[in-house]
Amino acid sequence: MVPTRKAQELAGPISQALGRLDTLLDRGPDFDPRESERTFHLAMSDDIESIIAPRLIQESVSSGWRVKFSFHQSNAAIWHNRLEDPAMDLAVGPMPTHLPGEFRHRQIMSGSYLCIYSRKQFDFPEGLTKQEYLSVGHIRVSFSTQRGFIDDLLEAEGLTRSVPLSLSHFAGILPVLHRAPVIATIPDFAAHAYVAVAEDLVVSPAPLTVPTFAVSTVWRVTAEDDPAHQWLRDTIASLSTDLLPDQASFD
């Protein structure tokens, strides 16, 4: 059996109405993270985790929160599956412009891409040129590991790059960059986070016209009015404000 088109159209509004009813019937006092021992579950890729997790735990320790946080690996292709788990509170990542009615979202940051490499392996005193970019080896980071957007950009110009290693996650590039003459092109916020903890790593503008992208939090509409969930959403957003454009829009 499959739901009719009408049932699919009603799923979002009904889910929202039931969520608000649950909140009205079971609404507790305002949420205090210094009193609650709740564990919040967040799904995101590890490049986003590299910027959110350190800020979140730093604020937690300095503010004396008792709440806990559990991070789960996700990406733009599987966030929907992650939120099917009722224990998952938020998915964070580049999301589609239009989401199904049972979800809400809020843009929290934006980014573009930088090249990252070890100064022990390369010296580009004038910055990384396109010729140099094409002449060295690359680490590809892609969910499928088979292809990335850089490959598409180069192919449009009739160009290719040498990719001796592909990974499905970002953190794995760090030990490789230390030991091998390769570079990676990754989100700028992750590149800066990695450089901050590895003295030999440096960043350089990508010698290509790379895209920008938005990162949003997404949650089930049934959690919309939950005070604890509202606190979580506001906290994640406030910790990312320096990565949000002045003219960003919120939905």
C-alpha positions as CSV (number, residue, x, y, z in Angstrom):
1,M,0.0,0.0,0.0
2,V,1.2,3.5,-0.8
3,P,-0.3,6.9,0.4
4,T,-2.4,8.8,-2.1
5,R,-1.3,12.2,-3.4
6,K,-3.8,13.8,-1.1
7,A,-2.5,11.9,1.9
8,Q,1.0,13.1,1.1
9,E,-0.2,16.7,0.9
10,L,-1.8,16.4,4.3
11,A,1.1,14.6,6.0
12,G,3.0,17.9,6.8
13,P,0.1,19.9,8.2
14,I,-1.2,16.9,10.2
15,S,2.3,16.2,11.6
16,Q,2.6,19.9,12.6
17,A,-0.8,19.9,14.2
18,L,-0.1,16.8,16.2
19,G,3.3,18.2,17.3
20,R,1.8,21.4,18.6
21,L,-0.9,19.4,20.4
22,D,1.7,17.2,22.1
23,T,3.6,20.4,23.1
24,L,0.4,22.0,24.6
25,L,-0.4,18.8,26.6
26,D,3.1,18.2,27.8
27,R,4.8,21.5,27.9
28,G,7.1,21.8,30.8
29,P,9.0,24.8,32.2
30,D,11.5,26.7,30.2
31,F,14.5,24.6,29.3
32,D,17.7,25.0,31.3
33,P,20.7,23.2,30.0
34,R,22.4,23.5,33.4
35,E,19.7,21.4,34.9
36,S,18.8,18.9,32.2
37,E,20.8,15.8,31.4
38,R,19.3,15.2,28.0
39,T,21.4,13.9,25.2
40,F,20.9,15.8,21.9
41,H,21.6,13.9,18.7
42,L,22.9,15.8,15.7
43,A,23.6,14.4,12.2
44,M,26.2,16.1,9.9
45,S,29.3,15.4,7.8
46,D,32.6,15.7,9.5
47,D,33.6,19.0,7.8
48,I,30.7,20.7,9.5
49,E,31.4,18.8,12.7
50,S,34.9,20.3,12.7
51,I,33.5,23.8,13.2
52,I,30.4,23.1,15.3
53,A,31.7,20.4,17.8
54,P,34.6,22.4,19.2
55,R,32.5,25.5,19.7
56,L,29.7,23.6,21.2
57,I,31.8,21.8,23.8
58,Q,33.7,24.9,24.6
59,E,30.5,26.8,25.4
60,S,29.1,23.8,27.3
61,V,32.1,23.6,29.6
62,S,32.4,27.4,30.2
63,S,28.6,27.7,30.8
64,G,28.3,24.7,33.1
65,W,25.7,22.8,31.0
66,R,24.7,19.3,32.0
67,V,23.3,18.4,28.6
68,K,25.2,16.1,26.4
69,F,25.7,15.9,22.6
70,S,26.1,13.0,20.3
71,F,27.3,13.6,16.7
72,H,26.3,11.1,13.9
73,Q,27.9,11.0,10.4
74,S,25.6,12.2,7.7
75,N,25.6,14.2,4.4
76,A,23.3,15.9,2.0
77,A,22.3,12.5,0.4
78,I,21.2,10.7,3.5
79,W,20.0,13.4,6.0
80,H,16.4,12.4,5.4
81,N,17.2,8.8,6.5
82,R,18.9,10.1,9.6
83,L,15.8,12.1,10.6
84,E,13.6,9.0,10.3
85,D,15.2,7.9,13.5
86,P,13.0,9.4,16.3
87,A,16.1,9.9,18.5
88,M,17.7,12.2,16.0
89,D,17.1,15.9,16.9
90,L,18.8,17.8,14.0
91,A,20.4,17.2,10.7
92,V,22.9,19.9,9.6
93,G,24.2,20.4,6.1
94,P,23.6,21.8,2.6
95,M,19.9,21.1,2.1
96,P,17.5,21.2,-0.8
97,T,15.7,24.6,-1.3
98,H,12.3,23.0,-0.9
99,L,11.8,20.4,1.9
100,P,8.9,18.1,2.5
101,G,6.1,19.6,4.7
102,E,7.1,17.6,7.8
103,F,10.4,19.4,8.1
104,R,11.6,22.9,9.0
105,H,15.0,24.4,8.3
106,R,17.1,27.4,9.2
107,Q,20.3,28.6,7.5
108,I,23.1,28.9,10.0
109,M,26.3,29.4,7.8
110,S,27.6,29.6,4.3
111,G,30.8,28.6,2.7
112,S,33.0,28.1,-0.3
113,Y,36.1,26.1,-1.0
114,L,39.9,26.4,-0.3
115,C,42.9,24.3,-1.2
116,I,44.8,22.8,1.7
117,Y,48.2,21.2,1.7
118,S,51.4,20.8,3.8
119,R,54.1,23.4,3.6
120,K,56.5,20.4,4.1
121,Q,55.3,19.0,0.8
122,F,54.8,22.1,-1.3
123,D,55.9,25.7,-1.5
124,F,53.7,28.0,-3.5
125,P,55.0,31.5,-2.6
126,E,52.8,33.2,-5.1
127,G,49.7,31.2,-4.3
128,L,48.6,28.0,-6.1
129,T,48.3,28.6,-9.8
130,K,46.0,26.6,-12.0
131,Q,48.9,25.0,-13.8
132,E,50.3,23.9,-10.4
133,Y,46.9,22.7,-9.3
134,L,46.6,20.5,-12.3
135,S,50.2,19.2,-12.0
136,V,50.0,17.8,-8.5
137,G,48.1,14.9,-7.0
138,H,44.7,15.4,-5.3
139,I,42.7,13.8,-2.5
140,R,39.1,13.6,-3.6
141,V,36.5,13.8,-0.8
142,S,33.2,12.5,-2.0
143,F,30.3,10.4,-0.6
144,S,30.6,8.0,-3.5
145,T,34.4,8.4,-3.7
146,Q,34.1,8.1,-7.5
147,R,33.6,11.7,-8.5
148,G,33.3,15.2,-7.0
149,F,32.2,18.6,-8.1
150,I,35.9,19.6,-8.9
151,D,35.9,16.8,-11.5
152,D,32.8,18.3,-13.1
153,L,34.3,21.8,-13.2
154,L,37.5,20.6,-14.8
155,E,35.6,18.4,-17.3
156,A,33.6,21.4,-18.4
157,E,37.0,23.0,-19.5
158,G,38.2,19.8,-21.0
159,L,40.7,19.2,-18.1
160,T,41.3,16.4,-15.7
161,R,43.3,16.1,-12.4
162,S,45.3,13.2,-10.9
163,V,43.5,11.7,-8.0
164,P,45.6,8.9,-6.4
165,L,43.3,8.8,-3.3
166,S,39.6,9.2,-2.7
167,L,37.9,9.3,0.7
168,S,34.3,9.4,1.8
169,H,35.0,11.7,4.8
170,F,37.1,14.8,5.4
171,A,39.1,14.0,8.6
172,G,41.0,11.3,6.8
173,I,42.9,13.9,4.7
174,L,44.9,15.1,7.7
175,P,47.4,12.3,8.1
176,V,47.7,12.0,4.3
177,L,48.5,15.7,3.8
178,H,51.2,15.4,6.4
179,R,53.0,12.6,4.6
180,A,52.3,12.8,0.9
181,P,52.7,15.5,-1.8
182,V,48.9,15.9,-2.5
183,I,46.4,18.7,-2.0
184,A,42.7,18.7,-1.1
185,T,39.9,21.2,-2.1
186,I,37.5,21.3,0.8
187,P,35.0,23.7,2.4
188,D,36.7,26.8,3.7
189,F,35.5,26.6,7.3
190,A,36.9,23.0,7.6
191,A,40.2,24.1,6.0
192,H,40.6,26.8,8.6
193,A,39.7,24.5,11.4
194,Y,42.3,21.9,10.3
195,V,45.0,24.6,9.8
196,A,44.4,25.8,13.4
197,V,45.4,22.4,14.8
198,A,48.1,21.4,12.4
199,E,51.1,23.9,12.1
200,D,52.4,22.5,8.8
201,L,49.1,22.9,6.9
202,V,48.3,26.0,4.9
203,V,45.4,27.1,2.7
204,S,45.3,28.8,-0.7
205,P,42.4,30.1,-2.8
206,A,41.3,27.5,-5.4
207,P,42.5,28.5,-8.8
208,L,39.0,27.7,-10.2
209,T,35.6,29.4,-10.0
210,V,34.3,27.4,-7.1
211,P,30.7,27.6,-5.9
212,T,29.3,28.9,-2.6
213,F,26.8,27.0,-0.6
214,A,24.5,27.4,2.4
215,V,24.4,25.1,5.5
216,S,21.1,24.7,7.4
217,T,19.7,22.9,10.4
218,V,16.7,20.7,9.6
219,W,14.3,19.2,12.1
220,R,10.9,17.5,12.2
221,V,8.0,19.8,12.5
222,T,6.8,17.9,15.6
223,A,9.8,19.3,17.5
224,E,9.0,22.9,16.5
225,D,7.6,24.1,19.8
226,D,9.6,21.9,22.2
227,P,11.5,24.3,24.5
228,A,14.6,22.0,24.7
229,H,14.7,21.7,20.9
230,Q,14.2,25.5,20.5
231,W,17.2,26.0,22.7
232,L,19.3,23.5,20.7
233,R,18.4,25.2,17.4
234,D,19.1,28.7,18.7
235,T,22.4,27.6,20.3
236,I,23.7,25.9,17.1
237,A,22.7,29.0,15.1
238,S,24.3,31.5,17.6
239,L,27.6,29.5,17.5
240,S,27.8,29.9,13.7
241,T,26.9,33.5,13.3
242,D,30.4,34.5,12.2
243,L,30.0,32.1,9.2
244,L,26.7,33.5,8.1
245,P,26.5,36.3,5.4
246,D,25.0,39.6,6.5
247,Q,22.2,39.2,3.9
248,A,21.4,35.6,4.7
249,S,17.7,34.7,4.7
250,F,15.9,32.4,7.2
251,D,13.1,30.1,6.5
